[in-house]
Amino acid sequence: MTSGIYLIRHCRAAGQEPAAPLTEEGHAQALRLRDRLAATPIARVVSSPFLRARDSAAPLAARLGLPLGIDERLAERVLAADPAEDWRDRLRQSFADPGLRWPGGESGAEAMARGRAAVDAAAADAGGPVAVVTHGNLLALILHSFDGRSGFDTWAGLTNPDVYRIDPAGQVQRWWSDEG
Ligand SMILES: O=C(O)[C@H](O)COP(=O)(O)O
């Protein structure tokens, strides 16, 4: 039983590599994210190790006086070693077939399992709701682990940032999206 999970996609960023920073607008979004979430009794903040996720979570953790936890399992899924032009089609296929794996990549099932394990670890004994910051593909897979209806279309509709709430009963609801 959890007290609720806020599952967050990072704010707008300048690239996709691990060290890609937030844009100026992304930093402004991180402050709005902080202001929106600081009104809830968040007990723990955990992020992907990627810079864009850490910098999305850091203002919230600072406002709440909490350490920013880093969990490698929240890093974005590697779809394949080669940056294929048809990555979007591959992604669609991988939601339809969770066991599908391209060379150098993770299957959807593998990524979902590690992402869900990270969320469960963040929520365990937290004593209140937790905020977990990650990436688009992994976020959609984690949502799928709670609610089988979340899939490719959920991923395609994600914004930066995006916040989904998973309530103590495991029900998934989009909670906030800063489209500004
Ligand atoms: O799923 C995606 O959109 C890509 O893997 C990039 O993810 P991110 O922009 O959320 O890090």
The ligand as an SDF file (V2000), in Angstrom:
LIG
                    3D

 11 10  0  0  0  0  0  0  0  0999 V2000
   10.2900    8.3850  -25.0980 O   0  0  0  0  0  0  0  0  0  0  0  0
   10.8210    9.3920  -25.5550 C   0  0  0  0  0  0  0  0  0  0  0  0
   10.1520   10.3700  -25.9290 O   0  0  0  0  0  0  0  0  0  0  0  0
   12.2950    9.4280  -25.7400 C   0  0  0  0  0  0  0  0  0  0  0  0
   12.8900    8.2570  -25.2990 O   0  0  0  0  0  0  0  0  0  0  0  0
   12.9160   10.5940  -24.9920 C   0  0  0  0  0  0  0  0  0  0  0  0
   12.4570   10.6390  -23.7140 O   0  0  0  0  0  0  0  0  0  0  0  0
   12.5460   11.9370  -22.8330 P   0  0  0  0  0  0  0  0  0  0  0  0
   12.5400   13.1030  -23.7640 O   0  0  0  0  0  0  0  0  0  0  0  0
   11.3370   11.8960  -21.9660 O   0  0  0  0  0  0  0  0  0  0  0  0
   13.8280   11.8330  -22.0450 O   0  0  0  0  0  0  0  0  0  0  0  0
  1  2  2  0
  2  3  1  0
  2  4  1  0
  4  5  1  0
  4  6  1  0
  6  7  1  0
  7  8  1  0
  8  9  2  0
  8 10  1  0
  8 11  1  0
M  END
$$$$
